[in-house]
Amino acid sequence: MWGLTFADLRYRYRQFLIAVLGAGVVLAMALLLSGLADGFQVEINHAVGAVGADRWVLASNAQGRIAAEAPFPEADLTTIAADSGVTRADPLVILPQQVAHIGAITNTVNVFGVRRGGLGDPRPTVGRDLSAPGEVVASTASGAAVGSEIEVGAAHFRVVGQISDPTLLGGGPILYMSVSDAQRLGLGGRLLVTAVVTRGVPDQVPAGLVVLTDRQVETNTLADLSGGVQSIDNSKVFMWVVAAIIIAALLYVSALQRSRDFAVLKALGSSSLDLFWSLALQAVVVTFVAAAFAMIVSNFMGGMFSQPVDIPGSAFATMPLIAVVVGLLSSLIALRRVTRADPAAAFGG
């Protein structure tokens, strides 16, 4: 029986190849969606971790989210820096979702106002550090070259450095500038900040502020994107369903073409269960090959998205199991054709 199964695979290889390619592309998209959902976490981890702080001090009404834009007086920085558990404290002004004009291109960027030489001050891979008002270090994702000008709101800045691909909130490039520039840009020039980052752990902070770890900031900030992540996960399940439909359609057509073969095999003593497992094996083999194709192709498809794509190892590890489940479910569509095969038809015209 197994020999006949693989012989049929060889005989109808063109049909099965089409199914492998179709289901493979769909499964590759499912892997990419897993990477896209995981990319939000990687993106937040990178942006927060790059600051290099032991603790973040945010306004309590920010709910632990660095993108909440909940400012508080810069004067609180002095109190936090004087705490016995703190060896260094620096201000940050984070302004999410700012509209920037980069040449003829309009882009949405996230602004990080940093103290020069302090925590969060970027180290450019191209160009130089911030040294004067009106300068920015831009993420390469912004497309802004060193020496170019960027208009953010009513302010103009010159790009003096580039840093490799830090983004936030779904692929939004980050622009780093001085705290004072960020205050003029988004806070009306008022002496306010949206975060204080520290080396060491503050024992106490002024009323209305809370102390958070990197992990807490990452988790809370990611909650802003929970709806998008859930939608991506739902789309991933839909891709698995589409892959199952592709394989099921192939098997149904194959079962129609093999109706007389099934009748002959039944006349020779094969049971309906034997014939079903033969089809199920075909489905699993095709889906396995499609899954292998998907795992290879997905590594070259990440560039389709501006958002970072980081396919977790667990997605690759579970793909073979998904292939088995999809293959078995797909084979059920042909079960009726197998059970209705009449051995007498083997001797008919």
C-alpha positions in Angstrom: 0.0 0.0 0.0 2.8 2.4 0.9 4.5 1.6 -2.4 1.4 2.5 -4.3 1.1 5.7 -2.3 4.6 6.9 -3.3 4.2 5.7 -6.8 1.1 7.9 -7.1 3.1 10.8 -5.8 5.7 10.3 -8.5 3.0 9.8 -11.2 1.1 13.0 -10.3 4.2 15.0 -9.3 3.1 18.1 -11.2 -0.1 18.4 -9.2 1.7 17.8 -6.0 4.4 20.3 -6.9 1.8 23.0 -7.5 0.3 22.2 -4.0 3.7 22.3 -2.4 4.5 25.7 -3.9 1.0 27.1 -3.0 0.9 25.8 0.5 4.6 26.6 1.0 4.1 30.3 0.3 1.1 30.4 2.6 3.1 28.6 5.4 6.0 31.0 4.8 3.6 33.9 5.4 2.5 32.2 8.6 6.1 32.1 9.7 6.6 35.7 8.8 3.5 36.7 10.7 5.0 34.9 13.7 8.2 36.9 13.2 6.3 40.1 12.8 4.4 39.6 16.1 7.7 38.7 17.8 9.4 41.7 16.1 7.3 44.1 18.2 8.9 42.7 21.3 12.4 42.7 19.9 11.9 46.3 18.8 10.9 47.5 22.2 13.7 45.5 23.9 16.2 47.1 21.6 14.9 50.7 22.1 14.7 50.3 25.9 17.9 48.3 26.3 19.9 50.8 24.2 19.4 53.4 26.8 21.6 51.4 29.2 19.6 52.3 32.4 19.2 50.3 35.5 15.8 51.9 36.3 13.3 54.2 34.6 11.4 56.9 36.4 8.1 57.8 34.8 4.9 59.6 35.7 2.5 57.3 37.3 -0.2 58.3 34.8 2.0 57.0 32.0 1.1 53.5 33.1 4.7 52.4 32.6 4.6 53.2 28.8 7.5 55.3 27.4 5.2 56.3 24.5 2.5 57.7 26.7 4.0 61.2 26.6 3.2 62.1 30.2 5.6 64.8 31.1 6.7 66.0 34.6 9.0 68.8 35.9 12.6 68.5 34.9 13.4 69.8 38.4 12.5 66.3 39.8 15.7 65.1 38.1 17.8 66.9 40.9 15.9 65.0 43.6 16.3 61.7 41.9 20.0 62.3 41.2 20.5 63.1 44.9 19.1 59.7 46.1 21.6 57.5 47.9 20.9 54.6 45.6 21.6 56.5 42.4 25.0 57.0 40.8 23.8 58.7 37.7 20.5 60.2 36.5 19.7 61.7 33.1 16.6 63.1 31.5 14.7 61.8 28.5 12.1 63.5 26.4 10.3 60.9 24.3 7.9 62.2 21.7 6.2 59.4 19.7 4.6 59.7 16.3 6.1 63.0 15.0 5.7 63.9 11.3 9.0 64.5 9.6 9.8 65.7 6.1 13.0 64.2 4.8 13.7 65.7 1.4 10.6 64.9 -0.6 9.6 62.0 1.8 7.1 62.4 4.7 7.7 59.9 7.4 6.4 59.3 11.0 9.3 59.2 13.5 9.8 58.9 17.2 11.9 61.6 18.9 14.3 60.8 21.8 15.6 63.9 23.5 18.8 62.9 25.3 21.5 64.6 27.4 24.7 64.7 25.4 27.1 62.1 26.9 24.3 60.7 29.2 22.3 57.6 29.3 20.5 57.1 26.0 22.9 59.2 24.0 23.4 57.2 20.8 26.8 56.1 19.5 26.5 56.6 15.7 27.9 54.0 13.3 28.2 56.7 10.7 29.0 60.3 11.3 29.5 61.8 14.7 27.8 62.4 18.1 25.4 65.2 19.0 27.3 68.3 19.9 25.1 71.4 19.3 21.5 72.5 19.1 19.7 71.7 15.9 21.5 68.4 15.3 20.0 64.9 15.2 21.3 61.3 15.0 18.9 59.4 12.8 18.0 55.8 12.6 19.0 54.3 9.2 15.4 53.2 8.9 14.5 56.9 8.5 16.4 57.1 5.2 18.0 60.4 6.3 21.7 60.6 5.2 24.4 62.3 7.2 24.5 65.9 6.2 20.9 66.1 5.1 18.2 68.2 6.7 15.0 67.0 8.4 12.0 69.1 9.2 10.0 68.0 12.2 7.0 70.2 12.9 8.2 73.7 12.4 11.8 73.0 13.4 14.7 72.1 11.1 17.5 69.8 12.0 20.8 68.6 10.4 21.6 64.9 10.5 25.2 64.5 11.9 25.1 60.8 12.5 23.3 57.5 11.8 22.6 54.6 14.0 21.7 51.2 12.8 18.0 50.5 12.6 16.5 51.4 16.1 12.7 51.7 15.7 9.7 52.0 17.9 5.9 51.4 17.7 5.8 49.2 14.6 8.9 50.2 12.6 8.8 54.0 13.3 12.4 55.4 13.0 14.0 57.1 16.0 15.5 60.6 15.8 17.9 61.5 18.7 18.3 65.1 19.6 19.2 67.2 22.7 16.7 67.4 25.5 16.3 71.2 25.0 15.5 70.7 21.3 12.9 68.1 22.1 11.4 70.3 24.7 11.0 73.1 22.2 9.7 70.7 19.6 7.0 69.0 21.6 6.6 70.6 25.0 6.4 74.3 24.1 9.9 74.9 25.4 8.8 74.1 29.0 11.3 72.5 31.3 9.5 69.1 31.3 10.7 65.6 30.7 8.9 62.3 30.1 11.4 60.0 31.8 14.5 60.0 34.1 16.8 57.1 33.6 19.3 56.1 36.3 22.3 54.0 37.1 21.6 52.5 40.5 18.1 52.1 42.0 16.4 55.1 43.6 15.0 54.4 47.1 12.4 57.2 46.8 11.1 59.4 44.1 8.9 62.5 44.1 5.2 62.1 44.4 3.4 61.2 41.2 6.4 59.2 39.8 7.2 55.5 39.8 10.4 53.4 39.4 10.4 50.7 36.8 12.8 48.1 35.4 13.6 47.7 31.7 11.4 44.6 31.7 8.4 46.4 33.1 8.8 49.3 30.7 9.0 46.9 27.8 5.9 44.9 28.9 3.8 48.0 29.5 4.9 49.7 26.3 4.1 46.6 24.3 0.6 46.6 25.7 -0.1 49.6 23.4 0.4 47.3 20.5 -1.6 44.3 21.9 -4.5 44.8 19.4 -2.1 44.7 16.4 -0.3 41.7 17.8 -3.6 39.8 18.3 -4.7 40.7 14.7 -1.4 39.3 13.4 -1.8 36.1 15.4 -5.4 35.7 14.0 -4.0 36.2 10.5 -1.4 33.5 11.1 -4.1 30.9 12.0 -6.0 32.0 8.9 -2.9 31.2 6.8 -2.8 27.6 8.3 -6.4 27.2 7.3 -5.7 28.4 3.7 -2.8 25.9 3.5 -5.1 23.1 4.6 -7.7 24.1 2.0 -5.0 24.0 -0.8 -3.9 20.5 0.3 -7.5 19.4 0.7 -8.4 20.6 -2.8 -5.4 18.6 -4.3 -6.4 15.4 -2.4 -10.0 15.7 -3.4 -9.1 16.0 -7.1 -6.6 13.1 -6.7 -9.4 11.0 -5.0 -11.7 11.7 -7.9 -9.1 10.7 -10.4 -8.3 7.5 -8.4 -11.9 6.3 -7.9 -11.4 3.3 -10.2 -8.0 2.5 -8.5 -9.8 2.5 -5.1 -12.4 0.1 -6.4 -9.6 -2.3 -7.7 -7.7 -2.1 -4.4 -10.9 -2.8 -2.4 -11.6 -5.8 -4.7 -8.1 -7.0 -3.9 -8.9 -6.9 -0.2 -7.8 -3.4 0.9 -10.0 -1.7 3.5 -11.4 1.8 3.4 -9.2 2.6 6.4 -6.1 1.4 4.5 -7.0 3.6 1.5 -7.6 6.6 3.8 -4.2 6.3 5.5 -2.7 6.1 2.0 -4.2 9.5 1.2 -3.3 10.8 4.6 0.3 9.9 4.1 0.3 11.7 0.8 -1.2 14.8 2.5 1.4 14.7 5.3 4.3 14.2 2.8 3.1 17.1 0.7 2.6 19.4 3.7 6.0 18.4 5.1 7.7 19.4 1.9 5.7 22.6 1.8 6.8 23.3 5.4 10.4 22.8 4.5 10.0 25.1 1.5 8.3 27.7 3.8 11.2 27.6 6.3 13.7 28.3 3.6 11.8 30.9 1.7 10.7 32.8 4.8 14.3 33.8 5.5 14.3 35.8 2.3 10.9 37.4 2.7 11.5 39.6 5.8 12.3 42.6 3.7 8.7 42.9 2.7 8.0 44.6 6.0 9.3 47.9 7.4 8.6 46.5 10.9 11.4 44.3 12.3 10.7 40.6 11.6 12.3 38.1 14.1 10.9 34.6 13.5 11.2 32.8 16.8 12.9 29.4 17.0 9.7 28.0 18.4 7.9 28.8 15.1 10.4 26.6 13.2 10.2 23.9 15.8 6.4 23.6 15.7 6.1 23.8 11.9 6.6 20.0 11.4 3.8 19.3 13.9 1.6 21.9 12.2 2.4 20.1 8.9 1.1 16.8 10.3 -2.1 18.3 11.6 -2.8 20.3 8.4 -2.1 17.2 6.3 -4.4 14.9 8.4 -7.2 17.5 8.4 -6.8 18.0 4.7 -7.1 14.3 4.0 -10.5 14.1 5.6 -12.0 15.9 2.6 -11.3 12.7 0.5 -12.6 10.3 3.1 -16.1 10.1 1.6 -14.6 9.2 -1.9 -12.7 6.4 -0.3 -15.5 4.9 1.7 -17.9 5.1 -1.3 -15.6 3.2 -3.6 -17.5 0.1 -4.8 -15.3 -3.0 -5.5 -17.8 -4.0 -8.2 -16.7 -0.9 -10.2 -13.4 -2.6 -10.7 -15.0 -5.0 -13.1 -17.4 -2.4 -14.8 -17.0 -0.4 -18.0 
